[in-house]
Amino acid sequence: MAFHSDYLGLSMAAMPLLRDIVHERTGIYFAPDRLDVLADRLAPLVLERGFESFLDYYYLLKYDPCATQEWGRLIDTISVPETYFWREPDQIQANIDHVVPQLVRANPYETLRLWTVPCATGEEALTIAMMLDRAGWFTRAQIEIHASDASPTAIQRAQAGRYRERAFRSLAPDLRDRYFRPNGEAWVVHPELARRVTSWSVVNLMDDEVAMRARVPIVFCRNVFIYFSDSGVRHVVDRFADAMPTPGFLCVGASESLLRVTTKFELEEIAGAFVYVKR
């Protein structure tokens, strides 16, 4: 059953202000007909603080110099952590079969770095690592996988590397047995696979830190822009375009399109998968 904030006496009057500051800081946009969804998600945080209104919470987020931790809790609350291993694998496979060889040939003595953001609880980064390992790339080239998410809780879970059965619904059992070890009612990442992910970090796509992180030739930024406004997507994609080298390969989700928001990347088909390329 949905939580109804009005029932507890929290006025909805300040919700447009909260919606706008959440959009500004995270890129996630709640349309006018979804303000009640935002209110239901934020109301427990408001009440835990002992506030009597959403306006009090807005003032905390906007003006309190110590609100950084609260923003982490807010992002944990509004994030949609739905992910699993081997999600949309064709695009990853196309990069491994065609883009990675191209980049390694062009710079054989340089470390090839990939960035996946948002990485949620780590399934995508580990999927990339499994595919690279199966193709033998870790013995042929220096490759680093960096993974980031705006949710501190998601990153903690990714670092723990402990997954329930639901996360493996698209992963072949032989791969699960090869790269994971049973542990009680869950599975734990094999240390050898865990080492393939070079770093886990908390990064908000709207922050300036993106400009530094995106200085890599392959970026996986999948299934997050469906929650962003066009202006939010444009902001992030412009940062990618400014930071990524040429050529740069940007991978978004199958249901996402950048054609309306940028001309800095061209949509190309690579081995049956679509990738946005900076030429």
C-alpha positions as CSV (number, residue, x, y, z in Angstrom):
1,M,0.0,0.0,0.0
2,A,1.3,3.5,-0.9
3,F,2.3,5.8,1.9
4,H,0.1,8.9,1.9
5,S,1.9,11.9,3.4
6,D,-1.2,14.1,3.6
7,Y,-2.6,11.5,6.1
8,L,0.1,12.4,8.5
9,G,-0.5,16.1,8.1
10,L,2.5,17.0,5.8
11,S,1.3,19.7,3.5
12,M,2.1,19.1,-0.2
13,A,2.5,22.9,-0.8
14,A,6.3,22.7,-0.9
15,M,6.5,19.7,-3.2
16,P,7.2,21.7,-6.4
17,L,10.2,23.2,-4.6
18,L,11.4,19.8,-3.5
19,R,10.8,18.4,-7.0
20,D,12.9,21.2,-8.5
21,I,15.9,20.9,-6.2
22,V,15.9,17.1,-6.5
23,H,15.9,17.5,-10.3
24,E,18.7,20.1,-10.1
25,R,20.9,18.0,-7.9
26,T,20.2,14.5,-9.2
27,G,18.8,14.9,-12.7
28,I,15.8,12.7,-11.7
29,Y,12.6,14.4,-12.7
30,F,9.1,13.8,-11.2
31,A,6.4,15.1,-13.5
32,P,3.5,17.1,-12.0
33,D,1.3,14.0,-12.0
34,R,4.0,12.1,-10.0
35,L,4.5,14.6,-7.2
36,D,2.6,12.2,-4.9
37,V,5.2,9.5,-5.6
38,L,8.0,11.8,-4.6
39,A,6.1,12.8,-1.5
40,D,5.5,9.2,-0.4
41,R,9.2,8.5,-0.8
42,L,10.5,11.5,1.0
43,A,7.9,11.6,3.8
44,P,9.7,9.1,6.0
45,L,12.9,11.1,5.8
46,V,11.0,14.3,6.7
47,L,9.3,12.6,9.8
48,E,12.6,11.0,10.9
49,R,14.1,14.5,11.1
50,G,11.2,15.6,13.3
51,F,10.0,18.1,10.7
52,E,6.4,19.1,10.4
53,S,6.5,20.0,6.8
54,F,8.2,19.3,3.5
55,L,9.2,23.0,3.4
56,D,11.5,22.3,6.5
57,Y,13.1,19.5,4.6
58,Y,13.6,21.7,1.5
59,Y,15.4,24.3,3.7
60,L,17.6,21.6,5.1
61,L,18.6,20.3,1.6
62,K,19.1,23.8,0.1
63,Y,20.7,25.8,2.9
64,D,22.3,23.4,5.5
65,P,26.0,23.1,4.9
66,C,26.0,19.7,6.5
67,A,23.3,18.3,4.2
68,T,25.7,16.1,2.2
69,Q,24.8,12.9,4.2
70,E,21.1,13.7,3.8
71,W,21.4,13.9,0.1
72,G,22.9,10.4,0.2
73,R,19.9,9.2,2.1
74,L,17.5,10.9,-0.3
75,I,19.2,9.4,-3.4
76,D,19.0,6.0,-1.7
77,T,15.3,6.6,-1.3
78,I,14.4,7.8,-4.8
79,S,16.7,5.5,-6.8
80,V,15.3,2.6,-8.7
81,P,17.8,-0.3,-8.1
82,E,16.3,-2.7,-10.6
83,T,19.2,-4.6,-12.3
84,Y,20.6,-8.1,-12.8
85,F,23.5,-9.9,-14.4
86,W,23.6,-10.2,-18.2
87,R,21.1,-7.4,-18.8
88,E,21.1,-6.2,-22.4
89,P,24.3,-8.2,-23.1
90,D,24.4,-7.7,-26.9
91,Q,25.7,-4.1,-26.5
92,I,28.4,-5.2,-24.1
93,Q,29.4,-8.1,-26.3
94,A,29.6,-5.7,-29.4
95,N,32.0,-3.5,-27.4
96,I,34.2,-6.4,-26.4
97,D,34.3,-8.0,-29.8
98,H,34.8,-4.9,-31.9
99,V,35.4,-1.7,-29.9
100,V,37.9,-3.1,-27.4
101,P,40.1,-4.6,-30.2
102,Q,40.0,-1.4,-32.1
103,L,41.1,0.7,-29.0
104,V,43.8,-1.8,-28.0
105,R,45.3,-1.9,-31.5
106,A,45.4,2.0,-31.6
107,N,47.1,2.2,-28.2
108,P,48.7,-1.2,-27.4
109,Y,50.8,0.1,-24.5
110,E,48.1,2.1,-22.7
111,T,45.7,1.0,-20.1
112,L,42.1,0.8,-21.5
113,R,39.6,2.2,-19.0
114,L,35.9,1.6,-19.0
115,W,33.4,3.4,-16.8
116,T,29.9,2.1,-15.9
117,V,27.6,4.7,-14.2
118,P,25.2,4.3,-12.6
119,C,26.4,0.8,-11.6
120,A,23.6,0.2,-9.0
121,T,24.6,-2.8,-6.9
122,G,27.4,-3.9,-9.3
123,E,25.7,-6.4,-11.6
124,E,26.6,-4.5,-14.8
125,A,30.3,-4.0,-13.9
126,L,30.7,-7.6,-13.0
127,T,28.9,-8.7,-16.2
128,I,31.4,-6.6,-18.2
129,A,34.2,-8.2,-16.2
130,M,32.9,-11.7,-16.9
131,M,32.6,-11.0,-20.7
132,L,36.1,-9.6,-20.9
133,D,37.4,-12.6,-19.0
134,R,35.7,-15.1,-21.2
135,A,37.2,-13.3,-24.3
136,G,40.6,-13.5,-22.7
137,W,41.2,-9.8,-22.6
138,F,42.7,-9.6,-19.2
139,T,45.6,-11.6,-20.3
140,R,46.1,-9.6,-23.5
141,A,45.8,-6.0,-22.4
142,Q,45.8,-3.8,-19.4
143,I,42.1,-3.1,-18.7
144,E,40.4,-1.3,-15.9
145,I,36.7,-1.2,-15.0
146,H,35.5,1.7,-12.9
147,A,32.0,1.6,-11.5
148,S,30.1,4.5,-9.9
149,D,26.6,5.2,-8.5
150,A,25.0,8.2,-6.8
151,S,23.6,5.9,-4.1
152,P,26.0,5.2,-1.2
153,T,24.0,2.1,-0.2
154,A,24.2,0.7,-3.7
155,I,27.9,1.1,-3.7
156,Q,28.2,-0.6,-0.3
157,R,26.2,-3.5,-1.6
158,A,28.4,-3.7,-4.8
159,Q,31.5,-3.8,-2.7
160,A,30.1,-6.5,-0.5
161,G,29.5,-8.6,-3.7
162,R,26.7,-10.7,-2.2
163,Y,23.7,-11.4,-4.5
164,R,20.3,-13.2,-4.2
165,E,19.0,-15.7,-6.8
166,R,16.9,-13.0,-8.5
167,A,20.0,-11.2,-9.7
168,F,21.0,-14.4,-11.7
169,R,17.7,-14.8,-13.6
170,S,19.5,-14.1,-17.0
171,L,22.9,-15.6,-16.2
172,A,23.6,-19.1,-17.3
173,P,24.1,-21.5,-14.4
174,D,27.6,-22.5,-15.5
175,L,28.7,-18.9,-15.4
176,R,27.2,-18.4,-12.0
177,D,29.0,-21.5,-10.7
178,R,32.3,-20.3,-12.3
179,Y,32.3,-16.7,-11.0
180,F,30.4,-17.0,-7.7
181,R,30.4,-19.1,-4.6
182,P,27.2,-20.1,-2.7
183,N,27.0,-18.6,0.8
184,G,23.9,-19.4,2.8
185,E,20.9,-18.1,0.8
186,A,23.0,-15.9,-1.4
187,W,26.0,-16.1,-3.8
188,V,29.3,-14.2,-3.3
189,V,31.6,-12.9,-6.1
190,H,34.7,-15.0,-6.6
191,P,37.7,-12.9,-5.4
192,E,39.3,-13.3,-8.9
193,L,36.3,-11.7,-10.5
194,A,36.0,-9.1,-7.8
195,R,39.5,-7.9,-8.5
196,R,38.6,-7.2,-12.1
197,V,36.6,-4.1,-11.0
198,T,39.3,-1.6,-10.3
199,S,37.2,0.9,-8.3
200,W,33.7,1.5,-6.8
201,S,32.8,5.1,-6.1
202,V,29.9,7.3,-5.2
203,V,29.3,9.8,-8.1
204,N,26.3,11.9,-8.9
205,L,25.9,12.4,-12.6
206,M,25.0,16.0,-12.1
207,D,28.3,16.8,-10.3
208,D,31.5,18.3,-11.7
209,E,33.3,15.1,-10.9
210,V,31.8,13.5,-14.0
211,A,34.1,15.6,-16.2
212,M,37.1,13.8,-14.6
213,R,35.6,10.3,-14.5
214,A,34.5,10.4,-18.1
215,R,38.0,10.7,-19.6
216,V,37.7,7.2,-20.8
217,P,36.9,5.8,-24.3
218,I,34.0,3.6,-23.3
219,V,31.1,4.7,-21.0
220,F,28.1,2.6,-20.0
221,C,25.4,4.9,-18.8
222,R,22.3,2.6,-19.2
223,N,18.8,2.8,-18.0
224,V,19.1,6.0,-16.0
225,F,18.1,8.7,-18.6
226,I,14.5,7.3,-18.6
227,Y,14.2,9.0,-15.2
228,F,15.8,12.3,-16.3
229,S,14.4,15.4,-18.1
230,D,15.7,16.3,-21.5
231,S,17.7,19.1,-19.9
232,G,19.2,16.7,-17.4
233,V,20.2,14.3,-20.1
234,R,21.7,17.1,-22.2
235,H,23.7,18.3,-19.2
236,V,25.2,14.8,-18.6
237,V,25.8,14.0,-22.2
238,D,27.5,17.3,-22.8
239,R,29.9,16.5,-19.9
240,F,30.6,13.1,-21.5
241,A,31.2,14.7,-24.9
242,D,33.7,17.3,-23.5
243,A,35.6,14.7,-21.5
244,M,35.7,11.5,-23.6
245,P,38.5,11.1,-26.1
246,T,38.0,10.6,-29.8
247,P,36.7,8.1,-30.7
248,G,34.5,7.7,-27.6
249,F,31.8,5.1,-27.3
250,L,28.7,5.9,-25.1
251,C,26.3,3.1,-24.4
252,V,22.8,3.9,-23.2
253,G,19.8,1.6,-22.5
254,A,17.8,0.0,-25.3
255,S,14.8,2.2,-24.5
256,E,16.8,5.4,-24.4
257,S,17.5,7.8,-27.2
258,L,19.9,10.8,-27.3
259,L,18.9,12.0,-30.8
260,R,16.8,14.9,-29.4
261,V,19.4,16.1,-27.0
262,T,22.8,16.0,-28.7
263,T,24.6,16.2,-32.0
264,K,28.0,15.5,-30.3
265,F,27.5,11.7,-30.6
266,E,26.4,9.8,-33.7
267,L,24.3,6.7,-33.4
268,E,26.0,3.8,-35.0
269,E,25.2,0.1,-35.3
270,I,28.1,-2.2,-34.2
271,A,27.6,-5.9,-34.6
272,G,23.8,-5.5,-34.3
273,A,23.9,-3.3,-31.2
274,F,23.5,0.5,-31.2
275,V,26.2,2.7,-29.6
276,Y,26.6,6.5,-29.6
277,V,30.0,7.4,-30.9
278,K,32.1,10.6,-30.6
279,R,34.1,10.8,-33.8
